[in-house]
């Protein structure tokens, strides 16, 4: 890392924000902008991308001005486990239902933490599954199977 970058975390966070902000602006160039009174399809992504790029630019500039700690270890195993949990949730939602999908999501994502304990995370998973059923299925009436075809329902 070059010596003029005094806060690497701010620098790389700013670069990520700049990248996604500028990408939104570039993608929005293909659509008509419109005006503030009559917004076109490019208006919202372009304005939001511009604000995101501005935040990123502030982060990059700030990284040159204030000291900070170096970037720590990149946790690939943990990143993979959380990504796998989200993908499995999407896969299990239709086939196994909401309750098993939430249980797998919470337990697998929590397993990525070094502070993982079975008892606490099982209680959390069951509580979140019950909360999801009450809110999404019962109160909002969304057509989600509580238990899917894999369980014969």
MARVOMAR-705631 format. One record per atom (N, C-alpha, C, O, CB): residue number from 1; residue in three letters; x, z, y. Coordinates in steps of 0.1 Angstrom, whole numbers. Atoms other than C-alpha are relative to their C-alpha. Glycine has a CB too. Layout:
ROSE bamar drengu     X     Z     Y
ROSE   NUM    ALA     X     Z     Y
...
! end
This chain:
ROSE bamar drengu     X     Z     Y
ROSE     1    UNK     8     0   -12
ROSE     1    UNK     0     0     0
ROSE     1    UNK     9     0    12
ROSE     1    UNK    18     8    13
ROSE     1    UNK   -10    12     0
ROSE     2    UNK    -9     1   -12
ROSE     2    UNK    15   -10    34
ROSE     2    UNK    -1    13     8
ROSE     2    UNK   -11    21     7
ROSE     2    UNK    -5   -11     9
ROSE     3    UNK    -1   -12    -7
ROSE     3    UNK    26    19    56
ROSE     3    UNK    -9     1    12
ROSE     3    UNK   -12    12    16
ROSE     3    UNK    14     3     4
ROSE     4    UNK     9    -1   -12
ROSE     4    UNK     3    10    85
ROSE     4    UNK   -14     3    -4
ROSE     4    UNK   -22     6     5
ROSE     4    UNK     1   -14     7
ROSE     5    UNK    13    -5     4
ROSE     5    UNK   -27    18    64
ROSE     5    UNK     1    14    -3
ROSE     5    UNK     7    18   -13
ROSE     5    UNK    -5    -8   -13
ROSE     6    UNK    -2   -14     1
ROSE     6    UNK   -30    55    68
ROSE     6    UNK   -10     7    -9
ROSE     6    UNK    -8    18   -14
ROSE     6    UNK     0     7    14
ROSE     7    UNK    11    -6     8
ROSE     7    UNK   -63    61    50
ROSE     7    UNK    -5   -11   -10
ROSE     7    UNK   -14   -18    -7
ROSE     7    UNK   -12     5     9
ROSE     8    UNK     4    10     9
ROSE     8    UNK   -66    39    19
ROSE     8    UNK   -14    -1    -5
ROSE     8    UNK   -20   -11    -7
ROSE     8    UNK     9     1   -13
ROSE     9    UNK    14     0     4
ROSE     9    UNK  -101    50     9
ROSE     9    UNK    -8    -6    11
ROSE     9    UNK   -17   -15     7
ROSE     9    UNK    -5    15    -2
ROSE    10    UNK     8     7   -11
ROSE    10    UNK  -115    40    43
ROSE    10    UNK     3   -15     0
ROSE    10    UNK    -6   -23     2
ROSE    10    UNK     4     6    14
ROSE    11    UNK    -3    14     0
ROSE    11    UNK   -96     7    41
ROSE    11    UNK    -7    -8   -11
ROSE    11    UNK   -13   -18    -8
ROSE    11    UNK    15    -1    -2
ROSE    12    UNK     6     7    11
ROSE    12    UNK  -109    -3     7
ROSE    12    UNK   -16     0     1
ROSE    12    UNK   -22    -9    -3
ROSE    12    UNK     4     5   -13
ROSE    13    UNK    14     0    -2
ROSE    13    UNK  -144     9    14
ROSE    13    UNK    -5    -9    11
ROSE    13    UNK   -15   -16    10
ROSE    13    UNK    -5    15     4
ROSE    14    UNK     3    10   -11
ROSE    14    UNK  -144   -11    47
ROSE    14    UNK     1   -14    -5
ROSE    14    UNK    -7   -22    -1
ROSE    14    UNK     9     2    11
ROSE    15    UNK    -1    14     5
ROSE    15    UNK  -132   -42    28
ROSE    15    UNK   -12    -3    -9
ROSE    15    UNK   -17   -15    -8
ROSE    15    UNK    13    -1    -8
ROSE    16    UNK    12     3     8
ROSE    16    UNK  -161   -39     3
ROSE    16    UNK   -12    -2     9
ROSE    16    UNK   -19   -12     6
ROSE    16    UNK    -2    12   -10
ROSE    17    UNK    11     2    -9
ROSE    17    UNK  -186   -35    31
ROSE    17    UNK     1   -13     7
ROSE    17    UNK    -9   -20     9
ROSE    17    UNK    -1    12    10
ROSE    18    UNK    -2    13    -6
ROSE    18    UNK  -171   -64    49
ROSE    18    UNK    -4   -12    -9
ROSE    18    UNK   -10   -21    -5
ROSE    18    UNK    14    -1     5
ROSE    19    UNK     2    11    10
ROSE    19    UNK  -172   -86    18
ROSE    19    UNK   -15    -2    -2
ROSE    19    UNK   -20   -13    -1
ROSE    19    UNK     7     4   -13
ROSE    20    UNK    14     2     3
ROSE    20    UNK  -209   -79    10
ROSE    20    UNK    -8    -4    13
ROSE    20    UNK   -17   -11    12
ROSE    20    UNK    -6    13    -6
ROSE    21    UNK     6     4   -13
ROSE    21    UNK  -219   -81    47
ROSE    21    UNK     2   -15     3
ROSE    21    UNK    -8   -22     7
ROSE    21    UNK     5     9    11
ROSE    22    UNK    -3    14    -3
ROSE    22    UNK  -202  -114    52
ROSE    22    UNK    -6   -10   -10
ROSE    22    UNK   -11   -21    -7
ROSE    22    UNK    15    -3     1
ROSE    23    UNK     7     8    10
ROSE    23    UNK  -216  -127    19
ROSE    23    UNK   -14    -2     3
ROSE    23    UNK   -20   -13     1
ROSE    23    UNK     2     6   -14
ROSE    24    UNK    14     1    -4
ROSE    24    UNK  -251  -119    30
ROSE    24    UNK    -2   -10    12
ROSE    24    UNK   -12   -18    12
ROSE    24    UNK    -6    13     4
ROSE    25    UNK     1     9   -12
ROSE    25    UNK  -245  -138    63
ROSE    25    UNK     2   -14    -5
ROSE    25    UNK    -5   -23     0
ROSE    25    UNK    10     4    11
ROSE    26    UNK    -3    14     5
ROSE    26    UNK  -230  -168    45
ROSE    26    UNK   -12    -6    -8
ROSE    26    UNK   -15   -17    -7
ROSE    26    UNK    13     0    -8
ROSE    27    UNK    12     5     8
ROSE    27    UNK  -259  -170    20
ROSE    27    UNK   -12    -3     9
ROSE    27    UNK   -19   -12     7
ROSE    27    UNK    -3    11   -11
ROSE    28    UNK    11     1   -10
ROSE    28    UNK  -283  -166    49
ROSE    28    UNK     1   -13     8
ROSE    28    UNK    -9   -17    14
ROSE    28    UNK    -1    11     9
ROSE    29    UNK    -2    12    -8
ROSE    29    UNK  -269  -197    66
ROSE    29    UNK    -8   -12    -6
ROSE    29    UNK   -11   -22     1
ROSE    29    UNK    15    -4     0
ROSE    30    UNK     7    11     7
ROSE    30    UNK  -287  -219    40
ROSE    30    UNK   -15     0     4
ROSE    30    UNK   -22   -10     0
ROSE    30    UNK     2     1   -15
ROSE    31    UNK    15    -2    -3
ROSE    31    UNK  -322  -207    53
ROSE    31    UNK    -2     0    15
ROSE    31    UNK     7     3    22
ROSE    31    UNK    -5    13    -7
ROSE    32    UNK     3     0   -14
ROSE    32    UNK  -339  -210    86
ROSE    32    UNK    -1    14     5
ROSE    32    UNK    -6    23    -1
ROSE    32    UNK   -14    -7     3
ROSE    33    UNK    -1   -13    -6
ROSE    33    UNK  -333  -180   109
ROSE    33    UNK   -13     5     6
ROSE    33    UNK   -17    16     4
ROSE    33    UNK    11     0    10
ROSE    34    UNK    12    -5    -7
ROSE    34    UNK  -364  -179   130
ROSE    34    UNK     4     8    12
ROSE    34    UNK    15     7    17
ROSE    34    UNK    -9     8    -9
ROSE    35    UNK    -2    -9   -12
ROSE    35    UNK  -367  -154   159
ROSE    35    UNK    -4    14    -4
ROSE    35    UNK   -10    16   -14
ROSE    35    UNK    -7    -6    13
ROSE    36    UNK     4   -14     3
ROSE    36    UNK  -373  -117   162
ROSE    36    UNK   -15     1    -1
ROSE    36    UNK   -21     9    -8
ROSE    36    UNK     5     9    12
ROSE    37    UNK    15     0     1
ROSE    37    UNK  -410  -125   168
ROSE    37    UNK    -6    -7   -12
ROSE    37    UNK   -17    -4   -17
ROSE    37    UNK    -6    -6    13
ROSE    38    UNK     4     8    11
ROSE    38    UNK  -413  -150   140
ROSE    38    UNK    12    -2    -9
ROSE    38    UNK    19   -12    -9
ROSE    38    UNK    -6   -14     4
ROSE    39    UNK   -12     0     8
ROSE    39    UNK  -386  -142   114
ROSE    39    UNK    -1   -10   -11
ROSE    39    UNK   -11   -11   -18
ROSE    39    UNK     2    14    -6
ROSE    40    UNK    -2     9    11
ROSE    40    UNK  -374  -168    90
ROSE    40    UNK     6     8   -12
ROSE    40    UNK     9    20   -11
ROSE    40    UNK     8   -12     3
ROSE    41    UNK    -6    -6    12
ROSE    41    UNK  -361  -161    55
ROSE    41    UNK    14     5     1
ROSE    41    UNK    19    13    -7
ROSE    41    UNK    -1    -9   -12
ROSE    42    UNK   -14    -4    -2
ROSE    42    UNK  -325  -157    68
ROSE    42    UNK     1    12     9
ROSE    42    UNK    12    18    10
ROSE    42    UNK     8   -12     5
ROSE    43    UNK    -1   -10   -10
ROSE    43    UNK  -333  -132    95
ROSE    43    UNK     4    14    -5
ROSE    43    UNK    14    19    -1
ROSE    43    UNK   -13     1     8
ROSE    44    UNK    -2   -14     5
ROSE    44    UNK  -334   -99    76
ROSE    44    UNK    14     1    -7
ROSE    44    UNK    22    10    -4
ROSE    44    UNK   -11     4    -9
ROSE    45    UNK   -13    -1     6
ROSE    45    UNK  -304  -106    53
ROSE    45    UNK    12    -2     9
ROSE    45    UNK    22     4     8
ROSE    45    UNK     1   -10   -11
ROSE    46    UNK   -11     2   -10
ROSE    46    UNK  -283  -119    82
ROSE    46    UNK     2    12     9
ROSE    46    UNK    13    16    11
ROSE    46    UNK    -3   -13     8
ROSE    47    UNK    -2   -12    -8
ROSE    47    UNK  -290   -89   104
ROSE    47    UNK     5    11    -8
ROSE    47    UNK    14    18    -3
ROSE    47    UNK   -14     3     7
ROSE    48    UNK    -5   -11     8
ROSE    48    UNK  -285   -65    76
ROSE    48    UNK    14    -2    -4
ROSE    48    UNK    23     7    -4
ROSE    48    UNK    -9     2   -12
ROSE    49    UNK   -14     3     4
ROSE    49    UNK  -253   -83    65
ROSE    49    UNK     9     2    12
ROSE    49    UNK    20     6    10
ROSE    49    UNK     1   -14    -5
ROSE    50    UNK    -8    -3   -12
ROSE    50    UNK  -241   -82   101
ROSE    50    UNK     3    14     3
ROSE    50    UNK    14    18     6
ROSE    50    UNK    -7    -7    12
ROSE    51    UNK    -1   -14    -2
ROSE    51    UNK  -247   -45   104
ROSE    51    UNK    10     6   -11
ROSE    51    UNK    18    14    -8
ROSE    51    UNK   -13     7    -1
ROSE    52    UNK    -8    -5    11
ROSE    52    UNK  -230   -39    70
ROSE    52    UNK    15    -5     3
ROSE    52    UNK    24     3     1
ROSE    52    UNK    -4    -6   -13
ROSE    53    UNK   -13     5    -4
ROSE    53    UNK  -200   -61    81
ROSE    53    UNK     6     8    12
ROSE    53    UNK    18    11    12
ROSE    53    UNK     0   -15     3
ROSE    54    UNK    -5    -8   -11
ROSE    54    UNK  -198   -41   113
ROSE    54    UNK     5    14    -4
ROSE    54    UNK    15    19     0
ROSE    54    UNK   -11     2    11
ROSE    55    UNK    -4   -13     6
ROSE    55    UNK  -197    -8    94
ROSE    55    UNK    13    -1    -7
ROSE    55    UNK    22     7    -7
ROSE    55    UNK   -11     6    -9
ROSE    56    UNK   -12     3     7
ROSE    56    UNK  -170   -23    72
ROSE    56    UNK    12    -2     9
ROSE    56    UNK    23     3     7
ROSE    56    UNK    -1   -12    -9
ROSE    57    UNK   -11     2   -10
ROSE    57    UNK  -149   -34   102
ROSE    57    UNK     4    13     6
ROSE    57    UNK    16    16     9
ROSE    57    UNK    -5   -10    11
ROSE    58    UNK    -3   -13    -6
ROSE    58    UNK  -152     1   117
ROSE    58    UNK     8     8   -10
ROSE    58    UNK    18    15    -6
ROSE    58    UNK   -13     8     4
ROSE    59    UNK    -7    -7    11
ROSE    59    UNK  -140    15    83
ROSE    59    UNK    14    -5    -1
ROSE    59    UNK    24     3    -2
ROSE    59    UNK    -7    -1   -13
ROSE    60    UNK   -14     5     1
ROSE    60    UNK  -110    -8    82
ROSE    60    UNK     8     4    12
ROSE    60    UNK    20     8    11
ROSE    60    UNK    -1   -16    -1
ROSE    61    UNK    -8    -4   -12
ROSE    61    UNK  -100    -1   118
ROSE    61    UNK     3    15     0
ROSE    61    UNK    14    19     3
ROSE    61    UNK    -8    -3    13
ROSE    62    UNK    -3   -14     1
ROSE    62    UNK  -104    36   112
ROSE    62    UNK    11     4   -10
ROSE    62    UNK    18    14    -8
ROSE    62    UNK   -13     7    -4
ROSE    63    UNK   -11    -3    10
ROSE    63    UNK   -81    34    82
ROSE    63    UNK    14    -1     6
ROSE    63    UNK    24     4     1
ROSE    63    UNK    -1    -9   -12
ROSE    64    UNK   -13     2    -7
ROSE    64    UNK   -53    24   106
ROSE    64    UNK     3    12     9
ROSE    64    UNK    15    14    13
ROSE    64    UNK     1   -13     7
ROSE    65    UNK    -1   -10   -11
ROSE    65    UNK   -59    53   130
ROSE    65    UNK     1    14    -5
ROSE    65    UNK     8    23     1
ROSE    65    UNK   -11    -1     9
ROSE    66    UNK     0   -14     4
ROSE    66    UNK   -65    85   110
ROSE    66    UNK     6     1   -14
ROSE    66    UNK     4    -7   -23
ROSE    66    UNK   -14     5     0
ROSE    67    UNK    -6    -2    13
ROSE    67    UNK   -46    99    80
ROSE    67    UNK   -10     4   -10
ROSE    67    UNK   -20    10    -7
ROSE    67    UNK    12    10     1
ROSE    68    UNK     9    -4    11
ROSE    68    UNK   -62   104    46
ROSE    68    UNK     7     0   -13
ROSE    68    UNK    19    -5   -14
ROSE    68    UNK   -12    -9     0
ROSE    69    UNK    -7    -1    13
ROSE    69    UNK   -55   109    10
ROSE    69    UNK     0   -14    -7
ROSE    69    UNK    -8   -23    -3
ROSE    69    UNK    -7    10    -9
ROSE    70    UNK    -1    13     8
ROSE    70    UNK   -46    81   -14
ROSE    70    UNK   -11    -1   -10
ROSE    70    UNK   -18     9   -13
ROSE    70    UNK    14     0    -8
ROSE    71    UNK    10     3    10
ROSE    71    UNK   -69    65   -38
ROSE    71    UNK     4     6   -14
ROSE    71    UNK    15     4   -18
ROSE    71    UNK    -3   -15    -2
ROSE    72    UNK    -3    -6    13
ROSE    72    UNK   -71    84   -71
ROSE    72    UNK    -1    -9   -11
ROSE    72    UNK    -1   -22   -10
ROSE    72    UNK    -9    12    -2
ROSE    73    UNK     1     8    12
ROSE    73    UNK   -74    72  -106
ROSE    73    UNK   -13    -8    -1
ROSE    73    UNK   -23    -2     4
ROSE    73    UNK     1     9   -13
ROSE    74    UNK    12     8     2
ROSE    74    UNK   -98    44  -113
ROSE    74    UNK    -6     3   -14
ROSE    74    UNK     0     0   -24
ROSE    74    UNK     3   -15     2
ROSE    75    UNK     6    -4    13
ROSE    75    UNK  -122    57  -140
ROSE    75    UNK    -8   -11    -7
ROSE    75    UNK   -20   -12    -5
ROSE    75    UNK    -9    12     3
ROSE    76    UNK     6    12     7
ROSE    76    UNK  -129    27  -162
ROSE    76    UNK   -10     5   -10
ROSE    76    UNK   -21    -1   -12
ROSE    76    UNK    10    -9    -6
ROSE    77    UNK     9    -4    11
ROSE    77    UNK  -144    46  -191
ROSE    77    UNK   -14     5     6
ROSE    77    UNK   -24     2     1
ROSE    77    UNK     6    12    -8
ROSE    78    UNK    12    -5    -7
ROSE    78    UNK  -169    64  -168
ROSE    78    UNK    -8   -11     6
ROSE    78    UNK   -21   -11     5
ROSE    78    UNK     4    11    10
ROSE    79    UNK     7    12    -6
ROSE    79    UNK  -178    32  -150
ROSE    79    UNK    -7    -8   -11
ROSE    79    UNK   -18   -12    -9
ROSE    79    UNK    10    -9     8
ROSE    80    UNK     6     7    11
ROSE    80    UNK  -184    15  -183
ROSE    80    UNK   -12     7    -6
ROSE    80    UNK   -22     1    -9
ROSE    80    UNK    11    -3   -11
ROSE    81    UNK    11    -8     6
ROSE    81    UNK  -206    43  -196
ROSE    81    UNK   -12     0     9
ROSE    81    UNK   -24    -1     4
ROSE    81    UNK     4    15    -2
ROSE    82    UNK    11     1    -9
ROSE    82    UNK  -228    43  -165
ROSE    82    UNK    -6   -14     0
ROSE    82    UNK   -19   -15     0
ROSE    82    UNK     4     4    14
ROSE    83    UNK     5    14     1
ROSE    83    UNK  -231     5  -166
ROSE    83    UNK    -8    -2   -13
ROSE    83    UNK   -18    -8   -13
ROSE    83    UNK    11   -10     2
ROSE    84    UNK     7     2    13
ROSE    84    UNK  -240     6  -203
ROSE    84    UNK   -13     8     0
ROSE    84    UNK   -23     3    -6
ROSE    84    UNK    10     6   -11
ROSE    85    UNK    13    -8    -1
ROSE    85    UNK  -266    33  -196
ROSE    85    UNK   -11    -8     7
ROSE    85    UNK   -22    -8     2
ROSE    85    UNK     2    14     7
ROSE    86    UNK     9     7    -8
ROSE    86    UNK  -283    12  -170
ROSE    86    UNK    -5   -13    -8
ROSE    86    UNK   -17   -16    -8
ROSE    86    UNK     5    -5    13
ROSE    87    UNK     3    11     8
ROSE    87    UNK  -282   -19  -193
ROSE    87    UNK    -9     3   -11
ROSE    87    UNK   -19    -3   -15
ROSE    87    UNK    12    -8    -4
ROSE    88    UNK     8    -5    11
ROSE    88    UNK  -296     0  -222
ROSE    88    UNK   -14     4     4
ROSE    88    UNK   -23     2    -3
ROSE    88    UNK     7    12    -7
ROSE    89    UNK    13    -4    -5
ROSE    89    UNK  -324    14  -201
ROSE    89    UNK    -8   -13     2
ROSE    89    UNK   -20   -13    -3
ROSE    89    UNK     2     7    14
ROSE    90    UNK     8    13    -2
ROSE    90    UNK  -335   -22  -192
ROSE    90    UNK    -3    -6   -14
ROSE    90    UNK   -14   -11   -15
ROSE    90    UNK     8   -10     8
ROSE    91    UNK     2     5    14
ROSE    91    UNK  -332   -32  -229
ROSE    91    UNK   -11     8    -7
ROSE    91    UNK   -20     3   -13
ROSE    91    UNK    13    -1    -8
ROSE    92    UNK     9    -9     7
ROSE    92    UNK  -350    -2  -242
ROSE    92    UNK   -14     2     6
ROSE    92    UNK   -24     6    -1
ROSE    92    UNK     6    14    -2
ROSE    93    UNK    13    -2    -7
ROSE    93    UNK  -379    -1  -217
ROSE    93    UNK   -11    -7    -7
ROSE    93    UNK   -21    -1   -10
ROSE    93    UNK     1    -5    15
ROSE    94    UNK    11     8     7
ROSE    94    UNK  -399   -29  -234
ROSE    94    UNK    -1     3   -15
ROSE    94    UNK   -12     3   -20
ROSE    94    UNK     3   -15     2
ROSE    95    UNK     0    -1    15
ROSE    95    UNK  -389   -22  -270
ROSE    95    UNK    -3    15    -4
ROSE    95    UNK   -10    17   -14
ROSE    95    UNK    13    -4    -5
ROSE    96    UNK     1   -13     4
ROSE    96    UNK  -387    16  -272
ROSE    96    UNK    -9     8     9
ROSE    96    UNK   -15    19     5
ROSE    96    UNK    14     7     0
ROSE    97    UNK     9    -7    -9
ROSE    97    UNK  -407    27  -242
ROSE    97    UNK     7     8    11
ROSE    97    UNK    19     9    11
ROSE    97    UNK    -9     9    -7
ROSE    98    UNK    -6    -7   -11
ROSE    98    UNK  -402    48  -211
ROSE    98    UNK     8    12    -4
ROSE    98    UNK    19    15     1
ROSE    98    UNK   -11     3    10
ROSE    99    UNK    -6   -13     4
ROSE    99    UNK  -394    81  -227
ROSE    99    UNK    14    -2    -6
ROSE    99    UNK    23     4    -2
ROSE    99    UNK    -9     8    -9
ROSE   100    UNK   -13     2     6
ROSE   100    UNK  -366    69  -250
ROSE   100    UNK    10    -6     9
ROSE   100    UNK    22    -3     9
ROSE   100    UNK    -1    -8   -13
ROSE   101    UNK    -9     7    -9
ROSE   101    UNK  -352    47  -223
ROSE   101    UNK     6    10    10
ROSE   101    UNK    18     9    13
ROSE   101    UNK    -7   -12     7
ROSE   102    UNK    -5   -10   -10
ROSE   102    UNK  -350    76  -198
ROSE   102    UNK    10     9    -7
ROSE   102    UNK    20    13    -1
ROSE   102    UNK   -12     7     6
ROSE   103    UNK    -9    -9     7
ROSE   103    UNK  -335    99  -224
ROSE   103    UNK    14    -6    -2
ROSE   103    UNK    24     1     0
ROSE   103    UNK    -6     3   -14
ROSE   104    UNK   -13     6     2
ROSE   104    UNK  -307    74  -233
ROSE   104    UNK     7    -2    14
ROSE   104    UNK    19     0    14
ROSE   104    UNK    -2   -14    -7
ROSE   105    UNK    -6     2   -13
ROSE   105    UNK  -301    66  -196
ROSE   105    UNK     6    13     5
ROSE   105    UNK    18    13     9
ROSE   105    UNK   -10    -5    10
ROSE   106    UNK    -5   -13    -5
ROSE   106    UNK  -297   102  -186
ROSE   106    UNK    12     5    -8
ROSE   106    UNK    22    10    -3
ROSE   106    UNK   -11    10     1
ROSE   107    UNK   -10    -5     9
ROSE   107    UNK  -277   113  -216
ROSE   107    UNK    13    -8     1
ROSE   107    UNK    24    -2     1
ROSE   107    UNK    -5     2   -14
ROSE   108    UNK   -12     8     0
ROSE   108    UNK  -253    84  -216
ROSE   108    UNK     7     0    14
ROSE   108    UNK    19     1    14
ROSE   108    UNK    -3   -15    -4
ROSE   109    UNK    -6     0   -14
ROSE   109    UNK  -247    84  -178
ROSE   109    UNK     6    14     2
ROSE   109    UNK    17    15     8
ROSE   109    UNK   -11    -3    11
ROSE   110    UNK    -6   -13    -2
ROSE   110    UNK  -242   122  -179
ROSE   110    UNK    12     2    -9
ROSE   110    UNK    21    10    -5
ROSE   110    UNK   -11    10    -3
ROSE   111    UNK   -12    -1     9
ROSE   111    UNK  -217   118  -208
ROSE   111    UNK    12    -4     7
ROSE   111    UNK    23    -1     3
ROSE   111    UNK    -3    -8   -12
ROSE   112    UNK   -12     5    -7
ROSE   112    UNK  -194   101  -183
ROSE   112    UNK     6    11     8
ROSE   112    UNK    18    10    12
ROSE   112    UNK    -5   -12    10
ROSE   113    UNK    -6   -11    -8
ROSE   113    UNK  -189   134  -165
ROSE   113    UNK     8     9    -8
ROSE   113    UNK     5    11   -20
ROSE   113    UNK   -12     8     6
ROSE   114    UNK    -9    -9     7
ROSE   114    UNK  -161   157  -175
ROSE   114    UNK    -7    14    -2
ROSE   114    UNK    -3    21   -11
ROSE   114    UNK    13     2     7
ROSE   115    UNK     7   -13     1
ROSE   115    UNK  -186   186  -171
ROSE   115    UNK   -12    -1    -9
ROSE   115    UNK   -21     7    -8
ROSE   115    UNK    -4     4    14
ROSE   116    UNK    11     3     9
ROSE   116    UNK  -210   172  -197
ROSE   116    UNK    -2    12   -10
ROSE   116    UNK     7    16   -17
ROSE   116    UNK     1   -13    -7
ROSE   117    UNK     4   -10    10
ROSE   117    UNK  -228   198  -218
ROSE   117    UNK   -14    -5    -6
ROSE   117    UNK   -22    -9     1
ROSE   117    UNK    -1    15     5
ROSE   118    UNK    12     5     7
ROSE   118    UNK  -255   189  -244
ROSE   118    UNK   -13     7     5
ROSE   118    UNK   -23     1     8
ROSE   118    UNK     1     1   -15
ROSE   119    UNK    12    -8    -3
ROSE   119    UNK  -279   217  -236
ROSE   119    UNK    -6    -3    14
ROSE   119    UNK   -17    -6    16
ROSE   119    UNK     3    15    -1
ROSE   120    UNK     5     3   -14
ROSE   120    UNK  -281   212  -198
ROSE   120    UNK    -5   -14     2
ROSE   120    UNK   -15   -16     9
ROSE   120    UNK    12     3    10
ROSE   121    UNK     4    14    -2
ROSE   121    UNK  -283   174  -200
ROSE   121    UNK   -12    -3    -8
ROSE   121    UNK   -19   -12    -4
ROSE   121    UNK    12    -9    -3
ROSE   122    UNK    12     2     7
ROSE   122    UNK  -309   175  -227
ROSE   122    UNK   -12     5     7
ROSE   122    UNK   -23    -2     8
ROSE   122    UNK     1     6   -14
ROSE   123    UNK    11    -5    -9
ROSE   123    UNK  -331   197  -205
ROSE   123    UNK    -2    -9    11
ROSE   123    UNK   -14   -12    14
ROSE   123    UNK     4    14     5
ROSE   124    UNK     1     9   -11
ROSE   124    UNK  -324   174  -176
ROSE   124    UNK    -7   -13    -5
ROSE   124    UNK   -16   -18     2
ROSE   124    UNK    13    -4     6
ROSE   125    UNK     6    12     5
ROSE   125    UNK  -333   143  -197
ROSE   125    UNK   -14     1    -3
ROSE   125    UNK   -22    -8     0
ROSE   125    UNK     8    -5   -12
ROSE   126    UNK    14    -2     4
ROSE   126    UNK  -365   157  -211
ROSE   126    UNK    -8     2    13
ROSE   126    UNK   -20    -3    14
ROSE   126    UNK    -2    12    -9
ROSE   127    UNK     7    -3   -13
ROSE   127    UNK  -375   169  -176
ROSE   127    UNK    -2   -13     8
ROSE   127    UNK   -13   -16    13
ROSE   127    UNK     7    10     9
ROSE   128    UNK     1    12    -8
ROSE   128    UNK  -368   135  -160
ROSE   128    UNK    -9   -10    -8
ROSE   128    UNK   -17   -18    -1
ROSE   128    UNK    13    -7     1
ROSE   129    UNK    10     8     7
ROSE   129    UNK  -387   117  -188
ROSE   129    UNK   -14     4     2
ROSE   129    UNK   -23    -5     4
ROSE   129    UNK     4     0   -16
ROSE   130    UNK    13    -5    -3
ROSE   130    UNK  -417   139  -183
ROSE   130    UNK    -4    -4    14
ROSE   130    UNK   -15    -8    17
ROSE   130    UNK    -1    15    -2
ROSE   131    UNK     3     4   -14
ROSE   131    UNK  -415   133  -145
ROSE   131    UNK    -3   -14     1
ROSE   131    UNK   -12   -18     8
ROSE   131    UNK    12     4     8
ROSE   132    UNK     2    14    -1
ROSE   132    UNK  -412    96  -150
ROSE   132    UNK   -14    -4    -6
ROSE   132    UNK   -21   -12     0
ROSE   132    UNK    11    -8    -8
ROSE   133    UNK    13     3     6
ROSE   133    UNK  -443    95  -173
ROSE   133    UNK   -11     4    10
ROSE   133    UNK   -21    -3    12
ROSE   133    UNK    -1     7   -13
ROSE   134    UNK    10    -6    -9
ROSE   134    UNK  -463   117  -149
ROSE   134    UNK    -2    -9    13
ROSE   134    UNK   -13   -13    16
ROSE   134    UNK     3    14     4
ROSE   135    UNK     1     8   -12
ROSE   135    UNK  -454    97  -118
ROSE   135    UNK    -4   -14    -2
ROSE   135    UNK   -13   -19     4
ROSE   135    UNK    13     1     8
ROSE   136    UNK     2    15     1
ROSE   136    UNK  -452    61  -129
ROSE   136    UNK   -11    -4    -9
ROSE   136    UNK   -18   -14    -5
ROSE   136    UNK    13    -6    -6
ROSE   137    UNK    10     4     9
ROSE   137    UNK  -476    60  -158
ROSE   137    UNK   -14     6     4
ROSE   137    UNK   -24    -1     5
ROSE   137    UNK     3     3   -14
ROSE   138    UNK    13    -7    -2
ROSE   138    UNK  -503    86  -150
ROSE   138    UNK    -4    -2    15
ROSE   138    UNK   -15    -6    17
ROSE   138    UNK     2    15    -3
ROSE   139    UNK     4     0   -14
ROSE   139    UNK  -503    88  -112
ROSE   139    UNK    -1   -14     6
ROSE   139    UNK   -10   -18    13
ROSE   139    UNK     9     9     9
ROSE   140    UNK     0    13    -6
ROSE   140    UNK  -493    53  -102
ROSE   140    UNK    -7   -11    -8
ROSE   140    UNK   -10   -22    -4
ROSE   140    UNK    14    -5     3
ROSE   141    UNK     7     9     9
ROSE   141    UNK  -509    36  -132
ROSE   141    UNK     8   -13    -4
ROSE   141    UNK     2   -23    -6
ROSE   141    UNK   -13    -4     6
ROSE   142    UNK    -8    12     4
ROSE   142    UNK  -480    12  -139
ROSE   142    UNK    -1    -2   -15
ROSE   142    UNK    -1     7   -23
ROSE   142    UNK    15     3     4
ROSE   143    UNK     2     3    14
ROSE   143    UNK  -483    -6  -171
ROSE   143    UNK    13     1    -8
ROSE   143    UNK    19    -9   -13
ROSE   143    UNK    -6   -15    -2
ROSE   144    UNK   -12    -2     8
ROSE   144    UNK  -453     9  -189
ROSE   144    UNK    -3     7   -12
ROSE   144    UNK   -11    17   -12
ROSE   144    UNK    11     9     9
ROSE   145    UNK     3    -7    13
ROSE   145    UNK  -454    19  -225
ROSE   145    UNK     8    13     0
ROSE   145    UNK    20    13     2
ROSE   145    UNK     4    -8   -12
ROSE   146    UNK    -7   -13     1
ROSE   146    UNK  -446    56  -229
ROSE   146    UNK     9     0   -12
ROSE   146    UNK    21     4   -12
ROSE   146    UNK   -10    12    -1
ROSE   147    UNK    -8     3    12
ROSE   147    UNK  -434    48  -264
ROSE   147    UNK    -4   -14    -4
ROSE   147    UNK   -15   -18    -5
ROSE   147    UNK    -3    10   -12
ROSE   148    UNK     3    15     2
ROSE   148    UNK  -430    11  -273
ROSE   148    UNK    -2    -4   -14
ROSE   148    UNK    -4     5   -23
ROSE   148    UNK    12    -7     5
ROSE   149    UNK     3     5    13
ROSE   149    UNK  -435   -11  -303
ROSE   149    UNK    10     4   -11
ROSE   149    UNK     6     4   -23
ROSE   149    UNK     1   -15     1
ROSE   150    UNK    -9    -5    11
ROSE   150    UNK  -404     3  -321
ROSE   150    UNK    -5    12    -6
ROSE   150    UNK    -2    16   -18
ROSE   150    UNK    14     3     7
ROSE   151    UNK     5   -13     6
ROSE   151    UNK  -423    35  -326
ROSE   151    UNK   -15    -2    -5
ROSE   151    UNK   -22     8    -8
ROSE   151    UNK     0    11    11
ROSE   152    UNK    13     3     5
ROSE   152    UNK  -456    17  -336
ROSE   152    UNK   -11     3     9
ROSE   152    UNK   -23     4     5
ROSE   152    UNK    -2     8   -13
ROSE   153    UNK    11    -2   -10
ROSE   153    UNK  -475    23  -304
ROSE   153    UNK    -3   -12     7
ROSE   153    UNK   -12   -12    16
ROSE   153    UNK     4    11     9
! end
